[in-house]
Amino acid sequence: MNLSEIHTVPKIPAPIRLQEYGVGIFIAASTKSALKKALKKNLIMVNGIIATTATLIHGGEQIELYIPKGDSTKRKLVFPLKVLFEDDHLAVIHKPAGILVSGNSFKTMAKALEQNIRKSNLPDATIPQPVHRLDYATTGILLVGKTSSSIRALNKLFEEKEVKKIYYAITIGEMNPRGKITTEIDGKKSESKYTISKTVPSKKFGKLNLVKLKPKTGRRHQLRKHLSGIGNPILGDAAYGIENLILKGKGLYLHAYSLNFIHPFTNKKVSFKDEFPQRFKKIFIPKNNNHHF
């Protein structure tokens, strides 16, 4: 076993379980699930004693993460990201298409964050961590916590649905100007509201719609499944599109446009936007009104 990383706990207001406090403090176990796995494998020690999921943190402890020999990677990811906003608590990043937010892949947003974001000056500064997910093919705004307390607070805001999210998609076909979709996903309640912002004629698809989307719940592939379910799949969606009406090789036309919430540490209302990708603009702000679809 090799000692991989050490973290010294600053003064904290109240005792907290290690499996909650420890999310994001180690590069090699940055997510909640990775931390639990490390605890189950007895890879974490607190003040020299093997920690468990029941271990309480009071402040001042030294936490050590060990990794089995041969598990460390020598390759370092180099991936520049566009930072839309950051303070000592959180950062807002543009996620490009074609990259996972987190996971075991070598190239993920989570692994690229540390090289793109300034280290927080606060005592519980930690490895920056995304606090929600976007699909591999989706572009747009991603919220990141920079301290242990911020990661916990932002996760809580998402759990309590206090973060208002707006997406935009380009959909295919005739559809009502606005609507609410409540079809269950994987047996769970789900809700998405939509409003058409603009429609253009298309030789191949009949009509293309720029649609503003407000998901109330956050099921996996919710917006893609909901729009496909009403017969208006998202342009470029190979998984949920209509046969013979799938645009190939251009990616998925789904963009996470904005986030609105009360900043958990300044208590001010904040609003962040990530402008439309160029490929959206090519369809809805075409030169000489001549688009290719």
MOHU-V817934 format. One record per residue. N is the residue number from 1. SS is DSSP state (~ for helix, > for strand, _ for the rest). Layout:
[[N:SS] [N:SS]]
This chain:
[[1:_] [2:>] [3:>] [4:>] [5:>] [6:>] [7:>] [8:>] [9:_] [10:_] [11:>] [12:>] [13:>] [14:>] [15:>] [16:>] [17:>] [18:~] [19:~] [20:~] [21:~] [22:_] [23:_] [24:_] [25:_] [26:_] [27:~] [28:~] [29:~] [30:_] [31:_] [32:~] [33:~] [34:~] [35:~] [36:~] [37:~] [38:~] [39:~] [40:~] [41:_] [42:_] [43:_] [44:>] [45:>] [46:>] [47:_] [48:_] [49:>] [50:>] [51:_] [52:_] [53:_] [54:_] [55:_] [56:>] [57:>] [58:>] [59:>] [60:_] [61:_] [62:>] [63:>] [64:>] [65:>] [66:>] [67:>] [68:_] [69:_] [70:_] [71:_] [72:_] [73:_] [74:_] [75:_] [76:_] [77:_] [78:_] [79:_] [80:_] [81:_] [82:>] [83:>] [84:>] [85:>] [86:>] [87:_] [88:_] [89:_] [90:>] [91:>] [92:>] [93:>] [94:>] [95:>] [96:_] [97:_] [98:_] [99:_] [100:>] [101:_] [102:_] [103:_] [104:_] [105:_] [106:_] [107:_] [108:>] [109:~] [110:~] [111:~] [112:~] [113:~] [114:~] [115:~] [116:~] [117:_] [118:_] [119:_] [120:_] [121:_] [122:_] [123:_] [124:_] [125:>] [126:>] [127:>] [128:>] [129:>] [130:>] [131:_] [132:_] [133:_] [134:_] [135:_] [136:_] [137:_] [138:_] [139:>] [140:>] [141:>] [142:>] [143:>] [144:>] [145:>] [146:>] [147:>] [148:~] [149:~] [150:~] [151:~] [152:~] [153:~] [154:~] [155:~] [156:~] [157:~] [158:~] [159:~] [160:_] [161:_] [162:_] [163:_] [164:>] [165:>] [166:>] [167:>] [168:>] [169:>] [170:>] [171:>] [172:>] [173:_] [174:_] [175:_] [176:_] [177:_] [178:>] [179:>] [180:>] [181:>] [182:_] [183:_] [184:_] [185:>] [186:_] [187:_] [188:>] [189:_] [190:_] [191:_] [192:>] [193:>] [194:>] [195:>] [196:>] [197:>] [198:>] [199:>] [200:>] [201:>] [202:>] [203:_] [204:_] [205:_] [206:>] [207:>] [208:>] [209:>] [210:>] [211:>] [212:>] [213:>] [214:>] [215:>] [216:_] [217:_] [218:_] [219:_] [220:_] [221:_] [222:~] [223:~] [224:~] [225:~] [226:~] [227:~] [228:~] [229:~] [230:_] [231:_] [232:_] [233:_] [234:>] [235:_] [236:_] [237:_] [238:_] [239:_] [240:_] [241:_] [242:_] [243:_] [244:_] [245:_] [246:_] [247:_] [248:_] [249:_] [250:_] [251:_] [252:_] [253:_] [254:>] [255:>] [256:>] [257:>] [258:>] [259:>] [260:>] [261:>] [262:>] [263:_] [264:_] [265:_] [266:_] [267:_] [268:_] [269:>] [270:>] [271:>] [272:>] [273:>] [274:_] [275:_] [276:_] [277:_] [278:~] [279:~] [280:~] [281:~] [282:~] [283:~] [284:~] [285:_] [286:_] [287:~] [288:~] [289:~] [290:_] [291:_] [292:_] [293:_]]
